[in-house]
Amino acid sequence: MSLFDKFERLRERNEYAKTFGRSPIGMPFEEMLSPTRARVGNREIILIGTNNYLGLTFDHSVLRAMTDAVERYGSGTTGSRQANGTYTAHTDLEDQLKAHFGAASAIVFTTGYQTNLGTISTLAGQGDHLLIDSDSHACIYDACRLSDAATHRFKHNDPENLQRRLQRLPDTGARLVVVEGMYSMFGDVAPLAEFVDVAHANGAMIFVDEAHSVGCYGPMGRGIAEEQGVLEQVDFLSGTFSKSFASVGGFCISKHAEFESVRLASRAYLFTASGTPANIAAAGAALTEMRLRPELRQQLWDRSRQLHAGLAKLGFDLVAPAGPVIAVRRPDEVTAIREWNHLFADNVYVNLAVPPATPGGTSLLRLSVSAAHSSEEIDAVLAAFERLL
Amino acid sequence: MNVDSTVFQSIRTILSGYVDGAHEIAPHTRIIADLEIDSVNVFDLIMEIEDANDVSISMETISTIHTVGELTDVVESLIRAK
């Protein structure tokens, strides 16, 4: 018996995927030519699976903020937030986030994963109750495992099902409902306003993960909570800097000033190095661009609608309406792997999403649209999908 | 546990909707290993059992349940605790 025996099935699946051509797992891009183009070997690939929703990874002001931060603060912080790893870059970004969301508190974490891990597991403790959507991201499930609270799942995007589960709980302990604004695999959106009503009517607070929706939804890009008019009612809102913010890191904001206490208790905040000055500065610059340039959101939505309509016209089975993520449902895993390889050979990179990473055992070709995509690039992607037929 | 109990009978009825008729459903039957119910269906199954008995089984408790008998014991104890 070896420690590595348990990975045998995963290894076999990975080797099997390689028999179709290139392995989709961790494929290296040799050079990034733009937010929507990369070089692999001697080929130029159109990227439409990178979560680069606002296309800011090569934005001049973002890059300038990064280089300025490196010159001012150096390459890394060499410490955690509570020790020597808090620079004014971090506190300035927290102030910027508070102002943008109208929040009483904002905490910046080193990654988006750590944000949910560090907040959810700390907020809900012994004797409390966590209620999570069944399609929650792995970091939410991991936060529940780390928490001492009892965890209950409710049916995906079903406020009535949540209501039933809340009503069955004992009167003891605090309650926290956790949902996502837009779900990353299918691109479907939560009925957040209904969830807020159900949570608050049953004595629970509500936490919404807007990792994929901040920057993309709402008049100011503040996510599904803003889009559905409940930003002021949501108790906690988290996000990541690794998508629309074109950097790495994460944040959680709250209307409750007491949220600041999480800094004193969250292990994912206390016991890890803080975000690099360059990453933090990039996130701040991206937030400014997000706020001042609503046309980025308009471009994103124009390209998304173009792509969604084109795929629908070709007869593909699309899981959700047009949005930053467009998921194409495939009949099985083998078809999805084969088509992913055909698309890559045709110079188009999409995400391959297969069980167990997907809800309901679904196999997907997952596309994420960028404001930086040109109409011609979307046409090229559609032509590649047409050649699959 | 008592195989004539209402809870066991209701769980057996619900489980039978997730497996073909060839499988025996007894207290010692292992839910995943013997009935070959995958993790996606386990979630739906647990939710149906919760709704039928008006109880809520936490994920932490679910991870400790292996057999139909253990599931019945958990549901019965949650009903008694109400």
Interface residues (C-beta under 8 A of the other chain):
Chain A: S134 C144 A150 T151 H152 R153 K155 N161 R164 R165 R168 L169 P170 P356 G360 G361
Chain B: D38 S39 V40 F43 M47 E50 D51 D54 V55 S56 I57 S58 M59 E60 T61 A81
